[in-house]
């Protein structure tokens, strides 16, 4: 009888210890989940701030594309200055933008030895 009691006590302790760290899993996403808002507001940076940032930092900028400087490069301006941006054809996403249009540029700082540019991932016309 003593052996049975000890075995029962040992199994209760083992099960209790195993369940002590149990955390219920998060509910699985359903196929109908559409996503939505997560996190805080976007942080818009200025041309002046970009000129002080390190290479490969992801940025969001708001302003105007004022002219094409050649190939896939354009001059972007905001209230603090101007900077060269590189926008590939697919980054326009079918939008037509004029100098008077306000845009958001989502991209990455491309810091060179003599010049800092933005490699744009996509353009959002506002």
C-alpha positions as CSV (number, residue, x, y, z in Angstrom):
1,X,0.0,0.0,0.0
2,X,2.9,2.3,0.8
3,X,4.3,1.8,-2.7
4,X,1.0,2.6,-4.4
5,X,0.6,5.8,-2.3
6,X,4.2,6.9,-3.2
7,X,3.6,6.2,-6.9
8,X,0.4,8.2,-6.8
9,X,2.0,11.1,-5.0
10,X,4.9,11.1,-7.4
11,X,2.6,11.2,-10.5
12,X,0.5,14.1,-9.0
13,X,3.7,16.1,-8.4
14,X,5.0,15.4,-11.9
15,X,1.7,16.4,-13.5
16,X,1.5,19.5,-11.3
17,X,5.1,20.6,-12.2
18,X,4.5,20.0,-15.9
19,X,1.3,22.2,-15.9
20,X,2.9,25.0,-13.8
21,X,4.6,26.5,-16.8
22,X,1.7,25.9,-19.2
23,X,0.6,28.9,-21.2
24,X,-2.5,28.6,-23.3
25,X,-1.7,29.1,-27.0
26,X,-2.9,32.2,-28.8
27,X,-6.0,31.6,-30.8
28,X,-5.2,30.6,-34.4
29,X,-5.8,33.1,-37.1
30,X,-8.8,32.2,-39.2
31,X,-8.9,32.2,-42.9
32,X,-11.3,35.1,-42.8
33,X,-9.1,37.3,-40.8
34,X,-8.6,40.6,-42.6
35,X,-5.9,42.2,-40.5
36,X,-6.1,45.8,-39.4
37,X,-4.4,48.4,-37.3
38,X,-1.4,47.4,-35.2
39,X,0.8,49.8,-33.2
40,X,1.1,53.5,-33.2
41,X,1.2,56.2,-35.8
42,X,3.8,56.4,-38.5
43,X,6.8,58.5,-37.8
44,X,7.4,60.9,-40.7
45,X,11.0,62.1,-41.0
46,X,12.3,65.3,-42.7
47,X,15.1,65.7,-45.2
48,X,17.1,67.4,-42.5
49,X,16.7,64.4,-40.2
50,X,17.6,61.9,-43.0
51,X,20.9,63.7,-43.6
52,X,21.9,62.9,-40.0
53,X,20.8,59.2,-40.2
54,X,23.0,56.1,-40.7
55,X,22.8,53.9,-43.8
56,X,20.0,51.4,-44.3
57,X,17.5,53.0,-41.9
58,X,13.9,52.6,-43.1
59,X,12.1,56.0,-43.3
60,X,8.8,57.5,-44.3
61,X,8.9,61.0,-45.7
62,X,6.2,63.5,-46.7
63,X,6.6,66.2,-49.3
64,X,6.8,66.8,-53.1
65,X,8.7,65.2,-55.9
66,X,9.6,68.4,-57.8
67,X,11.6,67.1,-60.8
68,X,13.2,64.1,-62.5
69,X,17.0,64.4,-62.5
70,X,17.6,61.4,-64.8
71,X,16.8,57.7,-65.1
72,X,15.1,56.6,-61.9
73,X,16.3,59.5,-59.8
74,X,14.1,62.5,-58.7
75,X,14.4,65.5,-56.5
76,X,12.2,65.3,-53.4
77,X,11.5,68.4,-51.2
78,X,9.9,69.1,-47.9
79,X,9.9,72.1,-45.6
80,X,13.5,71.4,-44.4
81,X,15.3,70.8,-47.7
82,X,15.7,68.6,-50.7
83,X,17.2,65.1,-51.4
84,X,17.7,62.8,-54.3
85,X,15.4,59.8,-54.3
86,X,15.6,56.7,-56.5
87,X,12.2,55.4,-57.6
88,X,12.0,52.2,-59.7
89,X,9.0,51.9,-62.2
90,X,7.1,49.4,-60.1
91,X,7.5,51.6,-56.9
92,X,5.0,54.1,-58.5
93,X,2.2,51.4,-58.3
94,X,0.5,52.9,-61.3
95,X,0.1,56.4,-59.8
96,X,0.8,59.6,-61.8
97,X,2.4,62.3,-59.6
98,X,2.9,66.0,-60.4
99,X,5.1,68.5,-58.5
100,X,2.0,70.0,-56.8
101,X,1.0,66.6,-55.4
102,X,1.9,65.7,-51.8
103,X,3.3,62.2,-51.5
104,X,4.6,59.8,-48.8
105,X,7.8,58.0,-49.7
106,X,8.5,54.7,-47.9
107,X,12.1,53.8,-48.3
108,X,15.6,53.3,-47.0
109,X,18.5,55.7,-46.4
110,X,21.3,55.1,-48.9
111,X,24.3,56.9,-47.4
112,X,27.3,57.2,-49.7
113,X,30.7,58.8,-49.2
114,X,29.7,62.1,-50.7
115,X,25.9,62.0,-50.9
116,X,22.9,60.7,-49.1
117,X,19.9,59.4,-51.1
118,X,16.6,57.5,-50.4
119,X,16.0,54.2,-52.1
120,X,12.2,54.3,-52.4
121,X,10.2,51.1,-51.8
122,X,6.9,52.6,-52.8
123,X,5.2,56.0,-53.3
124,X,1.8,56.9,-51.8
125,X,0.0,59.8,-53.4
126,X,-2.0,61.8,-50.7
